[in-house]
Amino acid sequence: MKTKRIRDGEGGRLSALLAVSLLALLAPRGLSAEQALTPGPRGPQELGSQFDAMWKAADGPAALRDLEAWCAKNKLVEQRTLVAQVLARLAPPERAASDLAARERLRSMRSESRKAVREFMAGRGQAARADLDKLLAWMKSERFAPAEVKARLGSLAGELVSDPAQASAFRADVASLEHSPGAADEDRKRAKDLTQRLGAVVKPLVDRLFFAVDRCLAAGEHGLAFDLYQWLLRIDPDNERAHRGLGETRLGSRWLRPFDVDQVKAGLTWDEKLGWVLEKERTRYDAGDYFDLDGKRWAKLADLNRLHAQAPTPWKLRSEHFELYSTADLELSVRVLARLEAFFLQAFRQYDLFFAGKGASGSLIFGMAPMRKRLLINFYRDQDQYVKEAKPPVAWAAGFYTSQKHASYFHAQGDTFVESTLQHELTHQILGEFSQDGSPAQWLAEGAAVYLEDAFFKNGTLSLGALENHSRLVTYRAGLRAGQKEHSLRDVLKFATIKEWDSGDILMNYRGVGAAVYFLMTFDGGRYRADAIAMLRDAYAGNARPIEDYFGLAVASLDLLMARFYRDCEPLTDSPGTDK
C-alpha cells in the first residue's frame, strides 16, 4: 500500500481560566461551577454511600487522585487509605518518554472539556424544564397547540429532560394541550409568537453547546464535538453550523453530504429500497421497471436481480466512500450500502485523530478525509457463492478484508447480513486504506476492530452505546467477576504476530484484545483516549512505540487498572453518543 501519512496537530492550549469558564457556562442555571462540583454537608451514612458510587466510577489515576482529595476533605480515613493503596501501585515507566509532560497537559485540556459536557448533559433537564413549563403554560392559556409543535415538544422532552419520569410527565402535559384555531390573522400572530417562544427555549442551550463544541475542538476532542453536533440537530434540526460541521451542504430545504449533492443535481434521489433513482421517472419505478445506472438501461427489476445474482455481473453501486459489488437482490444491496456509509462516519468519529492532518485540530470536518479511491466491498448472495468466489482464508469466516487486494468480502444470510462482521472487517479496511504500510501489532489491529463491531442505530445515527452494548466485553467482564480466566493486558500484548494470535482459544483472544482497547479508550473518563488513538495511528504508520510511551504508566500499572476497570468499576459515559 502507498497511502498518504496522516498525523494530527498538537491542538491549542486551554488555560485554567477557560476551563473554569467552560464549567461555569455549562453548569445548570442557578448553580455556580464550584457549586455544581462540590457536595454540600453530608452525614456519615450519606458520605459512605457517596464514596461507594465515586469508588466505582474512579477507574483511572486522575479520578483516584480526585477521590483521595475528596476523602481527605470529608475526613474519611479508611476510605482514603483504600484509595491511596491503589494509587501507590501506579508507577511511571522505567524509561520516561520525552513527551510525557506535553501529553499530560493535553490530557488535562481534554479532561476538562469532557467533564464539562458530562455535567451539562446531567443537568440539562434542570436548565431547560423551567422554560419548557413557561412555554406550555402560554400554549394552554392561548389554546394554541398545533400538532406539529406538539410533536416537536414531545421529541424535545426526551433530549432536554434527562430524568425519564419527568420526560414522560412532560409528554403527557404536551399531549393534553388543546388546540382551538382562530381567525387567519390571529393564528398567524400566535404562530409567530409560538415560534419565538420556542426559539427562546432552544437558543440558550444551542449557544452553550457551541461553546462546548469550541472547547472540545480546541482540546482535540473532535469525536465529542461530533456527538454534540448530532445531539444538537435533534433539538435544532436546521442549525447551519452543526450541519456544516458534519460535512453537509444545504441544497434547497435539505442538508446533504457532498456526494449526495452531486447526485441530486444530476436529477437523482435516494430511495431506501432502490438506491439512487431518476426523480422524474418515479412512475416507471412504481410499475416495476428499474434504470440500472451502471449499465445505463431500463429493465424489469426482477430481471436485473437475476442478472446481477451471477458473480461475473454483480450490481455496481456507489456512495460517497464505497464502491459495492453485490450479487444479492437490489433492496438488500442498498441496505448494505447505507450501512457502509453510516459506519464510515462512526469510525471517523471514534478514531478522529487517526484521520486529522497536521494542524487540523480545530477544523476537522467529519467524513472529509483525502481518499485515493472509494473503498471496495464485495457482497455475495449466499455463503456458497462467497466461498467459491471470494475463497475466504478460513471457511467459517462470514467476512474478511485483504490488504493485498484492498477489498473486503462478505455474504448475505437470507434477506439480511451479519452487521458485527461487516463492521469489524470494515474497521480493518478503513484503518488500513487510510494509512501507510505499517504493520500494527495483531492485538491492536484486532482490538480496534472489536471496539467498533457492535455499533448500532440509536436516534437515527450509529452509536457505540455503553459497555453493556458490546457483547464480547460483557462476556469478558462476567468471566472476570466470576473468577474465570480471561486475558490480562500483559497477556494481550503478547499477540504481536498472526502466529501468536492464532494460538490458544481464538474467542478468548478476541475478548481480551477488545477489552484492552475499550479500556485504553475509555478509562479515567476518556482521559487517555487521544493517546490510544495516537498509538493506533503510529502503529499503522510504521512508527510503533512501547505502550508506556503513550500512557505514562508502567505495563504493570495499566494491567492493574484494567483488571479493576472490569472487576470493580462502573465506568461513566460522557457523550450524547454513548448512552445505552
Secondary structure, DSSP 8 states (H G I E B T S, - for coil): ---------------HHHHHHHHHHHS-TT--HHHHHS-----HHHHHHHHHHHHHH--SHHHHHHHHHHHHHTT-HHHHHHHHHHHHT----SS--TTHHHHHHHHHHHHHHHHHHHHHHHHHHHHHHHHHHHHHHHHHHHT---HHHHHHHHHHHHHH--SHHHHHHHHHHHHT-------HHHHHHHHHHHHHHHHHHHHHHHHHHHHHHHHHHHTT-HHHHHHHHHHHHHHSTT-HHHHHHTT-EEETTEEE-HHHHHHHHTTEEEETTTEEEEGGGHHHHHTTEEEETTTTEEEEHHHHHHHHTSTTS-EEEE-SSEEEEE-S-HHHHHHHHHHHHHHHHHHHHHTHHHH--TT-TTT--TT----SS-EEEEEESSHHHHHHHH--SSTT-SEEEETTTTEEEEE-BTTB--HHHHHHHHHHHHHHHTS-S----HHHHHHHHHHHHT-EEETTEEE---GGG-HHHHHHHHHHHTT-----HHHHHT--SHHHHTSS-HHHHHHHHHHHHHHHHHHHHHTTHHHHHHHHHHHHTT----HHHHHSS-HHHHHHHHHHHHHT------STTS--
